[in-house]
């Protein structure tokens, strides 16, 4: 009877250890690298722009122009409550692209002499917009 009891305990212990290991392995995070988000329709920003970089640029637009995402992005055709970020239907998006090119050109021509390109951002959206959708135009008097 003692041999049977010992074998039973041994089998129970091994089964419990295996069950515990299997249960714990379900909670170990996957070793797969998360897929890097690929954005479609980036025409001015580099194709390898990270989600963090893109968010930073978009938040800069929000603050500099005092607008929300829908100012430049068209609503989704499937669900108008969501944005279709890749769409070019809203012309403000193309205007924003032109403005990005313009500020980059000004910064490169006048403010990057002797420095690494991209280091100095002397001219930005906020320079002219100052939190407004459309920059205030004043005629300088001499």
WOKAZI-V577888 format. One record per pair of residues at least 4 apart in sequence whose ideal C-beta (glycine too) atoms are under 6 Angstrom apart, sorted by sequence separation. I is the first residue (numbers start at 1). J is the second residue. If there is no record, write none. Layout:
i:I j:J
i:I j:J
This chain:
i:45 j:49
i:49 j:53
i:60 j:64
i:61 j:65
i:67 j:71
i:69 j:73
i:106 j:110
i:107 j:111
i:108 j:112
i:115 j:119
i:123 j:127
i:125 j:129
i:42 j:47
i:49 j:54
i:75 j:80
i:88 j:93
i:112 j:117
i:115 j:120
i:76 j:82
i:129 j:135
i:128 j:135
i:76 j:84
i:111 j:120
i:73 j:83
i:74 j:84
i:111 j:122
i:73 j:85
i:74 j:87
i:37 j:51
i:69 j:83
i:74 j:89
i:107 j:122
i:74 j:90
i:107 j:123
i:106 j:123
i:72 j:90
i:72 j:92
i:103 j:123
i:71 j:92
i:72 j:93
i:72 j:96
i:41 j:86
i:40 j:86
i:44 j:97
i:43 j:97
i:44 j:100
i:64 j:125
i:64 j:126
i:65 j:129
i:64 j:129
i:66 j:131
i:66 j:132
i:67 j:133
i:65 j:133
